Amino acid sequence: MQRPDAPLAGAELALPYLLDDADFASFARRAAAGATRARVSEPLLGALVAALWTARAGLEPRGLAVLVGDDDAARALCEAASAFLPGEPVAFMPSRGAAHGSGLDPAPHLAGERARALHALAAGGLVAVSADALVERVPPAASRPRAVELRLGEERSFDDLTHELADAGYERAHTVEERGQFSVRGGLVDVFPSTGREPVRAEFFGDSLERLSAFSGFTQRSLRDLDHVLIHAAAERAPTGSDPTVAWGVEEDEGAVPEGLVSPLPELAGAAALVAWNPDALAAEVEEAFAEAAELLRDPVALRRGYVPVAEARELIDDATALDEMPLGQPASFDARPPALASFGVAEAENELRSLERAGYRVLVCFPHLGEARRTHLQLRRVDVALPDPGAPGPEEAGVAFCVGQIRRGFVAPGLRLAVLPSGQLFRRRSSRGPARIGRALATVADLRPGDFVVHEDHGVGRFVRFDTKEVGGVVRDYLYLEFRGDD
């Protein structure tokens, strides 16, 4: 009998079904020996590249770089694969977001994601690379800002930390509101990592790091304690100055392309095996990205200084293992379809699960939070559901198991007899609301001010008072504190 708060296995439960499949094992061996081809249904792509990376354990190079058409595809693949590889180095390498020669620097979050991708590659991780990123030259490794690593209880100079953050491209601010900023108050250093979802607070006692925590930008209250934080750079190049109290860096001529940029292709090929998703479409995206750069940089010398020639990128794509959506006579094929779920409520969801189980499927239902998985399990009456512990296997025969993982879309793979379902698509609720009425739109809840009137779905009109940080069901979140008529 498990405790109600006992952890569950994650979405990595799905990988053994691929790794133990004879067709996949044969494909993985061919991919390890050199470039090969396979047809892969798009819903299965995230799980398949995660399994392919896992199968490379013990090989050199350890990493896997998946080349895709654009930044959105790279981000989506990173999110999909990381759900099956919790705790492993998975990242995506987007474009700079600002053309070389435009006089603009990449935004902190893009610079951070690119830095994290190169760091993951060096660590032998899985990285999704967009076509634009393939042709954009990067600063050489020696001139890139270093990541800042913080560990609870370590001894380090308070002043050294602020200088390291400035060297990594972080801007000093009164309070941190956006990625790429840091602030100093007494013995506290707040920093919003360029790749983070929330800011981090480092509390010092002398030169000893006494506490590390993530905190709410709204309420300034701690959300959870941390033992370790890796803060990736917020700029592409290390600045020339490191005084965090003044503006850093040197201004370049408008439209100039920096000297000394290098191609990212040797770094990719040296640190990872290469996989190209829909290689013909990918090659067309590369050509389009280079053509757009050529329109901006009329000078061929400047163009060559900032961008990789199309022929070099095409050669890299041609040498990669090719994964295509379309059947083109490939020696291997991995088919899957998106889940076709029409259930609303627990009873209808049970019917869907029983139907898949009768068809011989091993079904994994992925919940974003542990509490939600356990609450739903208690509501089931007609389906036996396993709750595997971390490290335990999924169902060997047809059956259903709940696990914890951020799965957005899921898939149903007949050849593997495997269905991976996001809980949000399976256990949907019918909406009881009428037609939406148009009111004043807010870009974000941060636009609310004390005294503003809001309409609660259940309780009606109330007055906004403040943001509050509370722990409910073991999860710490920000909440709105509202006042209603009377004592409510």
Helices and strands as residue ranges (DSSP letters): G 11-14, H 15-19, H 22-33, E 37-40, G 42-44, H 45-55, E 63-68, H 71-84, E 90-93, H 108-122, E 126-130, H 131-135, G 141-143, E 148-151, H 158-167, E 171-172, E 181-185, E 188-192, E 200-205, E 208-215, E 222-225, E 228-231, H 265-271, E 272-277, H 279-296, H 300-306, H 310-318, E 321-324, E 333-334, H 345-358, E 362-367, H 370-379, E 385-386, E 399-404, E 411-413, G 414-416, E 418-422, H 423-426, G 445-447, E 453-456, E 460-472, E 475-483
